[in-house]
Amino acid sequence: MNISQTNTVAELAVENPATTRVFEKYGIDYCCGGNRTLVEACHLADVDYDQLVNSINEAAGKDANEKGDSDWRRESLKAMMAHIIDTHHVFTRTELARLNELLAKVCDRHGAKHPELAELQVRFHDLRQDLIPHMLKEEQVLFPYIDQLEQALTGNAELPVPFFGTVRNPVNMMEREHDAVGALLREIRTLTSDFTPPQDACISYQTLYGALSDFEADLHQHIHLENNILFPRAVAFEKSFASASSEDRPDSQSCGGHSSGGHPSGGCFGA
């Protein structure tokens, strides 16, 4: 890969998905903090720049010789959203339920000796409270609109005027909620000493920390796909549709028009 010090972490993650595994290894935030340059990210994570670049090139070279990951820059938005729901949303819901039970069990058995488990339980509860409605808003409001937007841009359907004005409004909200989730994940990592179980940890304790680590990695990938690929593409699609509409149908309403369908103009996604 052609890598420069001014490349952002997100740019590299989008260009070659194999780099996300390298970023996970070195503790570099490529989802919520993807706008940082590689140099800035190395400084924050206390990682040697040259070592990181070598690891990225090695991973990219290996990925080129294998099947590799899907290039979501070129897949349809419909396919990408289906992947996010079927892969990441399903995993998140399943693991939230499993981890909640496992954490309660570990707290009950080890909480007296390890008081940090009580704080971990609070932070995990906060994470659940954020993620469950967040995914519903995506599945019930934002993703259906993006699907309609893509169909309208290809001429296969009319685009209804959304109650939230423009796609940028719900995208901004989802990104803010992603930031909150990212902050909670960092707190959980700190409370668990980078998911390192104590020496007296039982099998359930060890399983909990391993599962939390896997959960974090999946959420990073999940948020990366949305923040760095899906959302920017959706915003660009809406701009293209608005531009085409103004040229071909000058009397039609733009995507930022008045609310319809009885919804309040701001709604839960208002500016």
C-alpha positions, 0 to 999 in steps of 0.5 A: 500500500502507498502510505504517507504520514498524512493518511488518516486511519479511516482512509487506510481502513477503507482502502484495505479492510485487512488493516483493521486487524492491524489497528486492533492489534495495536489498539488504534481507534479506526472507527470513531477516531478514524479522522486522525492521521496515522502519525497522530494515531501512533502518538496516542497509542504509543506505537512506533510509526515504522513498525505499524506501517510494516505491519500494515503492508504485511497484512495488505500483501497477505490479504491480496493473495487471499480472497480478502474482505468485501470492498464495501465502497463498490457494493450496493448500499442495500447489500452493505446494510443487509451485511451490517444487520445480519452480521453485526446487529445480530451478533451485538444483540446475541452477545449483549444478552449472553454477556449480561448473564455471564457478567451477573454470574461473575459479579455474584461469585467474585464481586467481593474480592474484585470490586471493579466488577461492580463498575464494569457491570454499570458500564456494560448496562450503559452500553446495552442501554445505548446500543439497543435503541441505536440499532432500532433507529438504524433498522426502522428509520435510517436504513430504510431511507438510505435504501429508498435513496439508492433506488431513487437514484437509479430511477427505480422508485420515487424518494419520499420526503423524510421527516428528518429533512436530510440524511445528514441529520440522522447520520450526525446523531448516529455518529454522536451515539457511536462516539458515546459507545466508543467511550464506554468501550474504552472505559470497559477496556480500562476496567478489565486491564485490557481484558486480562483476567486476574490470576484467581479467575475461574473459567466463567471469569476468563470466558467473560473477558475473552467475550468482551474483547471479541465484542469490542472488536466486532463493534469497532468493525461495525462502527467503522463500516457505518462511519467511514463507508455507509454514511459518507456514501449515503450523504453523497447519494443524497447530494447526487439525487438532489442535484439530478432532481434540480436539473431534471425536475426543477419543480420537485421538492428537494430532500430537505423539504417540509415534513410529510406523513404527519411526522414532526419536522425534527422528530428524533432525528431533527437538526 
